[in-house]
Amino acid sequence: MTDCIFCKIVSKEIPSEIIYEDDKLIAFKDIDPQAPVHIIVIPKKHIKSLNELDQNDSTLIGHIFLTIKELVKQLGIKEKGYRVVNNCGELGGQTVPHIHFHVLGDRKFSWPPG
């Protein structure tokens, strides 16, 4: 997907502060952090949104969440607590059409969000 900013981060066309990468996903610091810890975790495969997932993506999504589990430990927020957010569609607040997960931590969050 040539117009996708996250695909350009995956291909290294756009620089980012990568904190983790493997053959399936990449995690990087958010450029507009909403918490002291705010990273974005994306699959390298372009998937527009949660609505576009199918059964073939179940292993990938499982891998993303298991990686998040390890990253929060490395980032020192596992025990204190953190939030994982996926925005889907315009009313859901999705601004980049590439499925992604915000991992936020190191501050108190309120409920309901937004």
N, CA, C and O atoms as CSV, one atom per row, in Angstrom:
chain,resi,resn,atom,element,x,y,z
A,1,MET,N,N,0.869,-1.178,0.000
A,1,MET,CA,C,0.000,0.000,0.000
A,1,MET,C,C,0.903,1.223,0.000
A,1,MET,O,O,1.501,1.541,1.027
A,2,THR,N,N,1.011,1.899,-1.098
A,2,THR,CA,C,1.989,2.971,-1.265
A,2,THR,C,C,1.641,4.263,-0.530
A,2,THR,O,O,2.545,5.041,-0.221
A,3,ASP,N,N,0.367,4.520,-0.240
A,3,ASP,CA,C,-0.025,5.748,0.443
A,3,ASP,C,C,-0.084,5.600,1.959
A,3,ASP,O,O,-0.307,6.588,2.658
A,4,CYS,N,N,0.106,4.424,2.471
A,4,CYS,CA,C,-0.058,4.157,3.897
A,4,CYS,C,C,1.204,4.562,4.675
A,4,CYS,O,O,2.295,4.054,4.420
A,5,ILE,N,N,1.032,5.479,5.618
A,5,ILE,CA,C,2.178,5.955,6.411
A,5,ILE,C,C,2.807,4.817,7.217
A,5,ILE,O,O,4.028,4.770,7.371
A,6,PHE,N,N,1.981,3.902,7.733
A,6,PHE,CA,C,2.542,2.798,8.512
A,6,PHE,C,C,3.292,1.808,7.618
A,6,PHE,O,O,4.301,1.243,8.042
A,7,CYS,N,N,2.822,1.593,6.402
A,7,CYS,CA,C,3.571,0.749,5.466
A,7,CYS,C,C,4.916,1.391,5.138
A,7,CYS,O,O,5.912,0.693,4.947
A,8,LYS,N,N,4.945,2.723,5.075
A,8,LYS,CA,C,6.204,3.420,4.822
A,8,LYS,C,C,7.147,3.309,6.017
A,8,LYS,O,O,8.364,3.295,5.834
A,9,ILE,N,N,6.615,3.232,7.229
A,9,ILE,CA,C,7.460,2.989,8.412
A,9,ILE,C,C,8.012,1.573,8.351
A,9,ILE,O,O,9.189,1.355,8.639
A,10,VAL,N,N,7.177,0.608,7.979
A,10,VAL,CA,C,7.619,-0.783,7.859
A,10,VAL,C,C,8.750,-0.891,6.840
A,10,VAL,O,O,9.732,-1.592,7.082
A,11,SER,N,N,8.624,-0.206,5.704
A,11,SER,CA,C,9.640,-0.286,4.649
A,11,SER,C,C,10.818,0.656,4.882
A,11,SER,O,O,11.737,0.721,4.066
A,12,LYS,N,N,10.789,1.386,6.001
A,12,LYS,CA,C,11.860,2.315,6.399
A,12,LYS,C,C,11.952,3.540,5.492
A,12,LYS,O,O,12.982,4.214,5.468
A,13,GLU,N,N,10.890,3.834,4.748
A,13,GLU,CA,C,10.841,5.064,3.949
A,13,GLU,C,C,10.647,6.284,4.848
A,13,GLU,O,O,11.089,7.386,4.521
A,14,ILE,N,N,9.989,6.075,5.972
A,14,ILE,CA,C,9.767,7.130,6.962
A,14,ILE,C,C,10.443,6.685,8.248
A,14,ILE,O,O,10.197,5.575,8.722
A,15,PRO,N,N,11.293,7.535,8.821
A,15,PRO,CA,C,11.972,7.143,10.060
A,15,PRO,C,C,11.006,7.114,11.247
A,15,PRO,O,O,10.040,7.875,11.301
A,16,SER,N,N,11.285,6.236,12.174
A,16,SER,CA,C,10.526,6.175,13.418
A,16,SER,C,C,11.453,5.615,14.492
A,16,SER,O,O,12.495,5.032,14.195
A,17,GLU,N,N,11.056,5.802,15.722
A,17,GLU,CA,C,11.849,5.284,16.836
A,17,GLU,C,C,11.354,3.878,17.166
A,17,GLU,O,O,10.505,3.679,18.035
A,18,ILE,N,N,11.907,2.929,16.454
A,18,ILE,CA,C,11.491,1.529,16.579
A,18,ILE,C,C,12.010,0.964,17.897
A,18,ILE,O,O,13.184,1.114,18.235
A,19,ILE,N,N,11.110,0.310,18.636
A,19,ILE,CA,C,11.536,-0.331,19.884
A,19,ILE,C,C,11.526,-1.847,19.780
A,19,ILE,O,O,12.105,-2.535,20.620
A,20,TYR,N,N,10.861,-2.372,18.740
A,20,TYR,CA,C,10.836,-3.818,18.529
A,20,TYR,C,C,10.476,-4.089,17.078
A,20,TYR,O,O,9.675,-3.377,16.473
A,21,GLU,N,N,11.092,-5.140,16.533
A,21,GLU,CA,C,10.754,-5.561,15.177
A,21,GLU,C,C,11.070,-7.030,15.025
A,21,GLU,O,O,12.091,-7.514,15.513
A,22,ASP,N,N,10.182,-7.740,14.342
A,22,ASP,CA,C,10.454,-9.110,13.926
A,22,ASP,C,C,9.904,-9.275,12.512
A,22,ASP,O,O,9.587,-8.284,11.856
A,23,ASP,N,N,9.789,-10.488,12.046
A,23,ASP,CA,C,9.364,-10.697,10.662
A,23,ASP,C,C,7.886,-10.401,10.423
A,23,ASP,O,O,7.464,-10.266,9.275
A,24,LYS,N,N,7.089,-10.298,11.500
A,24,LYS,CA,C,5.656,-10.103,11.350
A,24,LYS,C,C,5.142,-8.740,11.790
A,24,LYS,O,O,4.094,-8.293,11.324
A,25,LEU,N,N,5.872,-8.073,12.686
A,25,LEU,CA,C,5.360,-6.820,13.232
A,25,LEU,C,C,6.470,-5.854,13.576
A,25,LEU,O,O,7.653,-6.194,13.571
A,26,ILE,N,N,6.048,-4.641,13.874
A,26,ILE,CA,C,6.973,-3.589,14.271
A,26,ILE,C,C,6.281,-2.764,15.362
A,26,ILE,O,O,5.069,-2.550,15.319
A,27,ALA,N,N,7.060,-2.310,16.326
A,27,ALA,CA,C,6.549,-1.451,17.396
A,27,ALA,C,C,7.438,-0.220,17.469
A,27,ALA,O,O,8.664,-0.321,17.411
A,28,PHE,N,N,6.812,0.936,17.596
A,28,PHE,CA,C,7.570,2.188,17.608
A,28,PHE,C,C,6.888,3.199,18.517
A,28,PHE,O,O,5.707,3.067,18.838
A,29,LYS,N,N,7.647,4.210,18.929
A,29,LYS,CA,C,7.111,5.255,19.791
A,29,LYS,C,C,6.162,6.138,18.996
A,29,LYS,O,O,6.438,6.489,17.849
A,30,ASP,N,N,5.046,6.494,19.612
A,30,ASP,CA,C,4.075,7.390,18.990
A,30,ASP,C,C,4.677,8.788,18.902
A,30,ASP,O,O,5.326,9.242,19.845
A,31,ILE,N,N,4.471,9.473,17.787
A,31,ILE,CA,C,5.045,10.812,17.621
A,31,ILE,C,C,4.255,11.883,18.381
A,31,ILE,O,O,4.738,13.004,18.546
A,32,ASP,N,N,3.055,11.549,18.840
A,32,ASP,CA,C,2.231,12.471,19.630
A,32,ASP,C,C,1.737,11.722,20.867
A,32,ASP,O,O,0.547,11.430,20.981
A,33,PRO,N,N,2.650,11.410,21.795
A,33,PRO,CA,C,2.288,10.544,22.916
A,33,PRO,C,C,1.200,11.137,23.811
A,33,PRO,O,O,1.192,12.330,24.117
A,34,GLN,N,N,0.283,10.254,24.219
A,34,GLN,CA,C,-0.812,10.628,25.099
A,34,GLN,C,C,-0.603,10.107,26.513
A,34,GLN,O,O,-1.483,10.223,27.366
A,35,ALA,N,N,0.559,9.537,26.750
A,35,ALA,CA,C,0.940,9.025,28.065
A,35,ALA,C,C,2.465,8.976,28.101
A,35,ALA,O,O,3.107,9.018,27.052
A,36,PRO,N,N,3.056,8.886,29.301
A,36,PRO,CA,C,4.521,8.794,29.372
A,36,PRO,C,C,5.085,7.631,28.550
A,36,PRO,O,O,6.167,7.740,27.972
A,37,VAL,N,N,4.350,6.525,28.501
A,37,VAL,CA,C,4.690,5.416,27.604
A,37,VAL,C,C,3.562,5.336,26.588
A,37,VAL,O,O,2.401,5.157,26.957
A,38,HIS,N,N,3.898,5.470,25.312
A,38,HIS,CA,C,2.902,5.365,24.248
A,38,HIS,C,C,3.595,4.834,23.003
A,38,HIS,O,O,4.335,5.545,22.323
A,39,ILE,N,N,3.334,3.569,22.727
A,39,ILE,CA,C,3.896,2.945,21.539
A,39,ILE,C,C,2.765,2.474,20.630
A,39,ILE,O,O,1.624,2.298,21.057
A,40,ILE,N,N,3.118,2.278,19.377
A,40,ILE,CA,C,2.201,1.753,18.369
A,40,ILE,C,C,2.755,0.403,17.925
A,40,ILE,O,O,3.947,0.272,17.647
A,41,VAL,N,N,1.883,-0.594,17.861
A,41,VAL,CA,C,2.270,-1.922,17.399
A,41,VAL,C,C,1.438,-2.222,16.154
A,41,VAL,O,O,0.209,-2.157,16.187
A,42,ILE,N,N,2.118,-2.550,15.063
A,42,ILE,CA,C,1.432,-2.812,13.797
A,42,ILE,C,C,1.958,-4.089,13.152
A,42,ILE,O,O,3.126,-4.443,13.313
A,43,PRO,N,N,1.080,-4.775,12.420
A,43,PRO,CA,C,1.593,-5.876,11.600
A,43,PRO,C,C,2.282,-5.301,10.376
A,43,PRO,O,O,1.916,-4.227,9.899
A,44,LYS,N,N,3.269,-6.006,9.872
A,44,LYS,CA,C,3.916,-5.574,8.637
A,44,LYS,C,C,2.989,-5.770,7.439
A,44,LYS,O,O,3.077,-5.048,6.446
A,45,LYS,N,N,2.118,-6.736,7.545
A,45,LYS,CA,C,1.111,-6.969,6.508
A,45,LYS,C,C,0.087,-5.838,6.576
A,45,LYS,O,O,-0.403,-5.503,7.655
A,46,HIS,N,N,-0.232,-5.257,5.434
A,46,HIS,CA,C,-1.232,-4.189,5.423
A,46,HIS,C,C,-2.626,-4.789,5.573
A,46,HIS,O,O,-3.097,-5.544,4.722
A,47,ILE,N,N,-3.265,-4.433,6.673
A,47,ILE,CA,C,-4.665,-4.773,6.930
A,47,ILE,C,C,-5.313,-3.442,7.292
A,47,ILE,O,O,-4.869,-2.773,8.225
A,48,LYS,N,N,-6.336,-3.059,6.582
A,48,LYS,CA,C,-6.918,-1.725,6.751
A,48,LYS,C,C,-7.446,-1.478,8.166
A,48,LYS,O,O,-7.182,-0.422,8.742
A,49,SER,N,N,-8.177,-2.423,8.727
A,49,SER,CA,C,-8.744,-2.229,10.061
A,49,SER,C,C,-9.152,-3.577,10.635
A,49,SER,O,O,-9.041,-4.615,9.983
A,50,LEU,N,N,-9.618,-3.532,11.852
A,50,LEU,CA,C,-10.128,-4.730,12.515
A,50,LEU,C,C,-11.230,-5.377,11.683
A,50,LEU,O,O,-11.375,-6.599,11.688
A,51,ASN,N,N,-11.998,-4.572,10.974
A,51,ASN,CA,C,-13.083,-5.089,10.133
A,51,ASN,C,C,-12.592,-5.949,8.981
A,51,ASN,O,O,-13.361,-6.728,8.418
A,52,GLU,N,N,-11.325,-5.818,8.625
A,52,GLU,CA,C,-10.777,-6.547,7.481
A,52,GLU,C,C,-10.128,-7.875,7.881
A,52,GLU,O,O,-9.698,-8.631,7.010
A,53,LEU,N,N,-10.050,-8.168,9.178
A,53,LEU,CA,C,-9.424,-9.418,9.612
A,53,LEU,C,C,-10.237,-10.617,9.167
A,53,LEU,O,O,-11.463,-10.557,9.077
A,54,ASP,N,N,-9.531,-11.714,8.889
A,54,ASP,CA,C,-10.222,-12.974,8.645
A,54,ASP,C,C,-9.497,-14.078,9.407
A,54,ASP,O,O,-8.498,-13.824,10.080
A,55,GLN,N,N,-9.998,-15.285,9.298
A,55,GLN,CA,C,-9.449,-16.417,10.054
A,55,GLN,C,C,-7.949,-16.594,9.814
A,55,GLN,O,O,-7.231,-17.034,10.712
A,56,ASN,N,N,-7.469,-16.261,8.621
A,56,ASN,CA,C,-6.051,-16.401,8.309
A,56,ASN,C,C,-5.170,-15.464,9.134
A,56,ASN,O,O,-3.963,-15.682,9.235
A,57,ASP,N,N,-5.760,-14.430,9.721
A,57,ASP,CA,C,-4.998,-13.458,10.507
A,57,ASP,C,C,-4.962,-13.779,12.006
A,57,ASP,O,O,-4.349,-13.041,12.777
A,58,SER,N,N,-5.605,-14.863,12.422
A,58,SER,CA,C,-5.700,-15.146,13.864
A,58,SER,C,C,-4.329,-15.383,14.499
A,58,SER,O,O,-4.095,-14.936,15.622
A,59,THR,N,N,-3.441,-16.057,13.827
A,59,THR,CA,C,-2.104,-16.282,14.372
A,59,THR,C,C,-1.339,-14.963,14.483
A,59,THR,O,O,-0.636,-14.739,15.468
A,60,LEU,N,N,-1.468,-14.101,13.496
A,60,LEU,CA,C,-0.810,-12.798,13.508
A,60,LEU,C,C,-1.306,-11.951,14.679
A,60,LEU,O,O,-0.500,-11.351,15.391
A,61,ILE,N,N,-2.602,-11.896,14.883
A,61,ILE,CA,C,-3.156,-11.092,15.972
A,61,ILE,C,C,-2.737,-11.675,17.322
A,61,ILE,O,O,-2.437,-10.925,18.251
A,62,GLY,N,N,-2.714,-12.975,17.437
A,62,GLY,CA,C,-2.210,-13.601,18.665
A,62,GLY,C,C,-0.758,-13.226,18.914
A,62,GLY,O,O,-0.374,-12.940,20.048
A,63,HIS,N,N,0.044,-13.226,17.870
A,63,HIS,CA,C,1.457,-12.853,17.979
A,63,HIS,C,C,1.604,-11.402,18.434
A,63,HIS,O,O,2.466,-11.091,19.256
A,64,ILE,N,N,0.763,-10.519,17.902
A,64,ILE,CA,C,0.809,-9.111,18.309
A,64,ILE,C,C,0.560,-8.993,19.807
A,64,ILE,O,O,1.310,-8.307,20.501
A,65,PHE,N,N,-0.470,-9.643,20.314
A,65,PHE,CA,C,-0.794,-9.512,21.735
A,65,PHE,C,C,0.233,-10.183,22.633
A,65,PHE,O,O,0.502,-9.680,23.725
A,66,LEU,N,N,0.808,-11.287,22.218
A,66,LEU,CA,C,1.879,-11.901,23.010
A,66,LEU,C,C,3.128,-11.029,23.009
A,66,LEU,O,O,3.855,-10.983,24.001
A,67,THR,N,N,3.378,-10.343,21.907
A,67,THR,CA,C,4.506,-9.410,21.851
A,67,THR,C,C,4.243,-8.213,22.759
A,67,THR,O,O,5.147,-7.762,23.462
A,68,ILE,N,N,3.019,-7.693,22.750
A,68,ILE,CA,C,2.670,-6.594,23.652
A,68,ILE,C,C,2.915,-7.013,25.097
A,68,ILE,O,O,3.432,-6.226,25.890
A,69,LYS,N,N,2.554,-8.225,25.439
A,69,LYS,CA,C,2.780,-8.740,26.798
A,69,LYS,C,C,4.254,-8.649,27.177
A,69,LYS,O,O,4.576,-8.287,28.309
A,70,GLU,N,N,5.150,-8.970,26.252
A,70,GLU,CA,C,6.587,-8.883,26.525
A,70,GLU,C,C,7.077,-7.436,26.533
A,70,GLU,O,O,7.928,-7.071,27.344
A,71,LEU,N,N,6.545,-6.618,25.637
A,71,LEU,CA,C,6.980,-5.223,25.567
A,71,LEU,C,C,6.624,-4.452,26.837
A,71,LEU,O,O,7.428,-3.649,27.310
A,72,VAL,N,N,5.431,-4.681,27.397
A,72,VAL,CA,C,5.058,-3.943,28.608
A,72,VAL,C,C,5.957,-4.328,29.786
A,72,VAL,O,O,6.208,-3.522,30.682
A,73,LYS,N,N,6.428,-5.558,29.765
A,73,LYS,CA,C,7.387,-5.972,30.786
A,73,LYS,C,C,8.691,-5.200,30.614
A,73,LYS,O,O,9.232,-4.670,31.584
A,74,GLN,N,N,9.198,-5.133,29.378
A,74,GLN,CA,C,10.438,-4.413,29.085
A,74,GLN,C,C,10.306,-2.915,29.351
A,74,GLN,O,O,11.273,-2.267,29.753
A,75,LEU,N,N,9.124,-2.368,29.131
A,75,LEU,CA,C,8.891,-0.941,29.319
A,75,LEU,C,C,8.606,-0.576,30.780
A,75,LEU,O,O,8.469,0.600,31.118
A,76,GLY,N,N,8.519,-1.587,31.634
A,76,GLY,CA,C,8.326,-1.355,33.061
A,76,GLY,C,C,6.919,-0.951,33.463
A,76,GLY,O,O,6.732,-0.324,34.505
A,77,ILE,N,N,5.923,-1.301,32.651
A,77,ILE,CA,C,4.551,-0.931,32.993
A,77,ILE,C,C,3.643,-2.139,33.239
A,77,ILE,O,O,2.450,-1.970,33.490
A,78,LYS,N,N,4.180,-3.327,33.171
A,78,LYS,CA,C,3.373,-4.535,33.324
A,78,LYS,C,C,2.649,-4.567,34.662
A,78,LYS,O,O,1.445,-4.818,34.706
A,79,GLU,N,N,3.352,-4.322,35.734
A,79,GLU,CA,C,2.772,-4.448,37.071
A,79,GLU,C,C,1.867,-3.274,37.429
A,79,GLU,O,O,0.869,-3.455,38.128
A,80,LYS,N,N,2.202,-2.076,36.960
A,80,LYS,CA,C,1.411,-0.889,37.295
A,80,LYS,C,C,0.104,-0.833,36.511
A,80,LYS,O,O,-0.884,-0.270,36.982
A,81,GLY,N,N,0.102,-1.413,35.326
A,81,GLY,CA,C,-1.076,-1.392,34.472
A,81,GLY,C,C,-0.854,-0.556,33.233
A,81,GLY,O,O,0.003,0.328,33.203
A,82,TYR,N,N,-1.626,-0.845,32.224
A,82,TYR,CA,C,-1.493,-0.186,30.920
A,82,TYR,C,C,-2.793,-0.366,30.160
A,82,TYR,O,O,-3.680,-1.102,30.591
A,83,ARG,N,N,-2.898,0.307,29.034
A,83,ARG,CA,C,-4.081,0.206,28.190
A,83,ARG,C,C,-3.640,-0.128,26.768
A,83,ARG,O,O,-2.653,0.412,26.268
A,84,VAL,N,N,-4.386,-1.028,26.124
A,84,VAL,CA,C,-4.186,-1.352,24.716
A,84,VAL,C,C,-5.448,-0.902,23.984
A,84,VAL,O,O,-6.558,-1.297,24.340
A,85,VAL,N,N,-5.264,-0.067,22.951
A,85,VAL,CA,C,-6.395,0.519,22.241
A,85,VAL,C,C,-6.279,0.230,20.756
A,85,VAL,O,O,-5.211,0.358,20.156
A,86,ASN,N,N,-7.416,-0.167,20.173
A,86,ASN,CA,C,-7.527,-0.266,18.719
A,86,ASN,C,C,-8.721,0.581,18.300
A,86,ASN,O,O,-9.855,0.311,18.698
A,87,ASN,N,N,-8.460,1.601,17.498
A,87,ASN,CA,C,-9.533,2.436,16.966
A,87,ASN,C,C,-9.926,1.887,15.600
A,87,ASN,O,O,-9.067,1.569,14.778
A,88,CYS,N,N,-11.231,1.778,15.365
A,88,CYS,CA,C,-11.701,1.190,14.110
A,88,CYS,C,C,-12.732,2.113,13.462
A,88,CYS,O,O,-13.792,2.380,14.029
A,89,GLY,N,N,-12.401,2.588,12.276
A,89,GLY,CA,C,-13.313,3.435,11.524
A,89,GLY,C,C,-13.312,4.878,11.999
A,89,GLY,O,O,-12.750,5.212,13.042
A,90,GLU,N,N,-13.951,5.716,11.213
A,90,GLU,CA,C,-13.952,7.158,11.474
A,90,GLU,C,C,-14.528,7.509,12.846
A,90,GLU,O,O,-13.904,8.257,13.598
A,91,LEU,N,N,-15.680,6.992,13.177
A,91,LEU,CA,C,-16.282,7.316,14.475
A,91,LEU,C,C,-15.539,6.673,15.636
A,91,LEU,O,O,-15.651,7.125,16.775
A,92,GLY,N,N,-14.787,5.628,15.354
A,92,GLY,CA,C,-13.958,4.986,16.374
A,92,GLY,C,C,-12.638,5.698,16.595
A,92,GLY,O,O,-11.886,5.342,17.501
A,93,GLY,N,N,-12.345,6.706,15.773
A,93,GLY,CA,C,-11.125,7.487,15.929
A,93,GLY,C,C,-9.938,6.984,15.136
A,93,GLY,O,O,-8.817,7.436,15.370
A,94,GLN,N,N,-10.144,6.064,14.204
A,94,GLN,CA,C,-9.026,5.567,13.401
A,94,GLN,C,C,-8.622,6.626,12.385
A,94,GLN,O,O,-9.432,7.040,11.556
A,95,THR,N,N,-7.369,7.062,12.452
A,95,THR,CA,C,-6.886,8.094,11.532
A,95,THR,C,C,-5.896,7.552,10.501
A,95,THR,O,O,-5.626,8.217,9.501
A,96,VAL,N,N,-5.357,6.368,10.728
A,96,VAL,CA,C,-4.455,5.728,9.771
A,96,VAL,C,C,-5.101,4.415,9.343
A,96,VAL,O,O,-5.385,3.573,10.195
A,97,PRO,N,N,-5.343,4.218,8.048
A,97,PRO,CA,C,-6.015,3.010,7.585
A,97,PRO,C,C,-5.078,1.800,7.493
A,97,PRO,O,O,-4.875,1.227,6.423
A,98,HIS,N,N,-4.525,1.437,8.629
A,98,HIS,CA,C,-3.664,0.259,8.784
A,98,HIS,C,C,-3.894,-0.182,10.222
A,98,HIS,O,O,-3.649,0.594,11.146
A,99,ILE,N,N,-4.352,-1.392,10.430
A,99,ILE,CA,C,-4.664,-1.835,11.790
A,99,ILE,C,C,-3.461,-1.599,12.700
A,99,ILE,O,O,-2.327,-1.922,12.347
A,100,HIS,N,N,-3.725,-1.037,13.865
A,100,HIS,CA,C,-2.646,-0.757,14.804
A,100,HIS,C,C,-3.194,-0.730,16.226
A,100,HIS,O,O,-4.385,-0.522,16.458
A,101,PHE,N,N,-2.298,-0.944,17.148
A,101,PHE,CA,C,-2.654,-1.015,18.558
A,101,PHE,C,C,-1.794,-0.023,19.328
A,101,PHE,O,O,-0.566,-0.064,19.265
A,102,HIS,N,N,-2.455,0.863,20.050
A,102,HIS,CA,C,-1.771,1.803,20.927
A,102,HIS,C,C,-1.559,1.100,22.259
A,102,HIS,O,O,-2.487,0.502,22.803
A,103,VAL,N,N,-0.350,1.169,22.781
A,103,VAL,CA,C,-0.059,0.668,24.120
A,103,VAL,C,C,0.346,1.890,24.934
A,103,VAL,O,O,1.355,2.537,24.652
A,104,LEU,N,N,-0.459,2.193,25.947
A,104,LEU,CA,C,-0.254,3.394,26.763
A,104,LEU,C,C,-0.072,2.997,28.222
A,104,LEU,O,O,-0.731,2.084,28.720
A,105,GLY,N,N,0.835,3.698,28.897
A,105,GLY,CA,C,1.041,3.387,30.298
A,105,GLY,C,C,1.804,4.456,31.039
A,105,GLY,O,O,2.197,5.480,30.479
A,106,ASP,N,N,2.000,4.190,32.313
A,106,ASP,CA,C,2.749,5.039,33.235
A,106,ASP,C,C,1.970,6.279,33.641
A,106,ASP,O,O,2.551,7.298,34.014
A,107,ARG,N,N,0.623,6.179,33.564
A,107,ARG,CA,C,-0.248,7.208,34.128
A,107,ARG,C,C,-1.602,6.584,34.377
A,107,ARG,O,O,-1.905,5.518,33.841
A,108,LYS,N,N,-2.420,7.237,35.182
A,108,LYS,CA,C,-3.768,6.777,35.480
A,108,LYS,C,C,-4.693,7.118,34.312
A,108,LYS,O,O,-4.656,8.230,33.787
A,109,PHE,N,N,-5.518,6.158,33.912
A,109,PHE,CA,C,-6.493,6.359,32.843
A,109,PHE,C,C,-7.891,6.377,33.441
A,109,PHE,O,O,-8.158,5.735,34.457
A,110,SER,N,N,-8.769,7.117,32.798
A,110,SER,CA,C,-10.145,7.184,33.277
A,110,SER,C,C,-11.055,6.344,32.400
A,110,SER,O,O,-10.677,5.910,31.312
A,111,TRP,N,N,-12.252,6.129,32.896
A,111,TRP,CA,C,-13.257,5.389,32.138
A,111,TRP,C,C,-14.579,6.104,32.301
A,111,TRP,O,O,-14.896,6.494,33.424
A,112,PRO,N,N,-15.354,6.299,31.290
A,112,PRO,CA,C,-15.113,5.854,29.926
A,112,PRO,C,C,-14.109,6.730,29.203
A,112,PRO,O,O,-13.957,7.908,29.528
A,113,PRO,N,N,-13.413,6.150,28.208
A,113,PRO,CA,C,-12.458,6.926,27.435
A,113,PRO,C,C,-13.186,7.857,26.469
A,113,PRO,O,O,-14.381,7.700,26.220
A,114,GLY,N,N,-12.457,8.816,25.936
A,114,GLY,CA,C,-12.995,9.700,24.899
A,114,GLY,C,C,-14.015,10.615,25.448
A,114,GLY,O,O,-14.574,11.429,24.714
